[in-house]
């Protein structure tokens, strides 16, 4: 295998890792941003010579690290402000994970919403009070996924720019 064949193979594998990372935003068990960043890391290490690859990796690292911080901090701040406790989110996450395996894909959403609602119902003692907290938790989960997806897209864009310029 020649050097350009190896570089092409590494680039394809890096692209597949980035795509898997983007899919990991909605699929449990796939670490989205680490996969995207890992694809760029593999490309930078094994994709050939050139300092431009290290600059691309540095930019991807900043984006992935920043995205990870924002993914937790922004929705977490919103939930803290609305008074939704972490225990309700954990119940939603646990039932969402169970739901994913019982009813693939759809069960994740149904399980998360049902878990948060049940935990809030138990905590607050009233179904009518549980729904606003559930809506806030679902909005926070959606915001977290959006931030993670956008950060993954930015990592992908940085990598594509590096491919074009390298």
N, C-alpha and C positions, 0 to 999 in steps of 0.2 A: 504494500500500500504506500503510495507516494505521500509526500508532505501535504499537498493540496487535498488529496483524498482524506487524509486524517483530519485536516482542518475542517473540511466539509462535514465529515461525520461528527466531529465535536460540536460544530455549529448546529447541526440537526438535533443532536441529543440535548444541547442547551435549550433550543427552542421548544422541544418536547417537555422538558422540565418546567419551563416558564408556562406553557399551556396547561400542564398538570397543576401548577400552582394557582393559576387563575380559576381552574375548575375546583380547586380545593377551597375556594371561598364558600361554596355552597355544599360541598361534599365533606361530611365529617371524616376525620382520619387522615386527610391530606393537609399538611401544613402549608398553607398558601404562600405567604411571603418567604418563608425559608426555602421552599422549592424554587420560586422565581429567582431569589438571590443565589441559590446553589447552582442554578443553570448558568448564570453569569459568571460565577466563580470557576466552574469547570471550563467554560469558554475562555476565560482569562488565563487560566493555568495551562491548559492543553491545546488551545486554539492556535498557537503560533507565537512568534516573537512580536515585540512592539510595546512601547510604553503606553500607547493609546488604550490597550486592553485593561491596564491597571487603572487608568483614569475612569474608564467605563465601570469597572468593578467598584471603585471608590464612590462614584455617583450612585450606583445601584445600592451600595451599602447605606449611604445617607438616606436615600428614599425608603428603603426597606425598614431601617431602624426608626426613622421618623414616622412612617406609616404604622408601625407596631405600637409606638407610644400613643399616637393620636387615636388609633383604633380602640384602645382601652380608656384613655383619659377623657375624651370628649363624651362618649355615651355614658361613661361612669359618672361624670359630673352631672349630666342631665338626670340620671336615675337618683343620685344622691339628693338633688334638688327637689325631685318629686316624691321622695320618701320610699322608694321601692327597695327593700332590703336585698342583700346578696343571697340570702337563703332562698328567696323566691326565684331568683335567677338560676340558682343551682338546681332547684326542683324542676324548673322548666328545661334546663339543659339535660338533666338526667332523663326525664320523660321524653324529651325530643330525641335523644340518642336511642332509647328503647323503641320509640315510635318509628324511627328510621329503619330499624331492622324488622319490625312487625309489618309495617306498611311502607315499603321503600319510597324514599324521597318525600312524599306527601306526609308520611308519619312524623317526619322531623318537625315540620311546622305545626301540625296538629298536637303533637306531644309537647312541644315547647309552650304553645299557648295554653294548653290544658294544664300543664304542670305549674306554670306561673299563676294561672287563675286559681287552681286548687290551693296552692300555698297561700295566696293572698286571701282567699275565702276563709281558710283556717285562721290566718293571722288576724283578719279584720272582723270576722264573724258575720259578714253580710255579702251576699252576691253582688248587690248593686255597687258596693264600694270596691269590690275586687276587680271589676272591669276597667275602671280608669287606670289602675296600677298595671293591669295586664297590657293595656294599650301602650302605656309608657315603656314597658319592658320590650314589647315587640318593636316599637319605634327605635329604641336604643340598639336592639340586635340588628335591625335593618341598617341603621347608621354605621354600626361597626363593620358590617359586611361591605357596605358601600365604600367606606374609607379603605378597607383592606383591598378591595377590588381595584380602586383607583390607584393605590400605591403599587399594586402588581402590574397594572397597565403602564404606569410610569417607569417601573423597572424594565418592562418589556420594550418601551419606547427608547430608553437609554441604550439598551442592548442592540436594538435594531439600528440606531444611530451609529453605534460602535461598529456594527457589521458593515454598514455602508462606508464609513470613513476608514476602516482598517484595511 
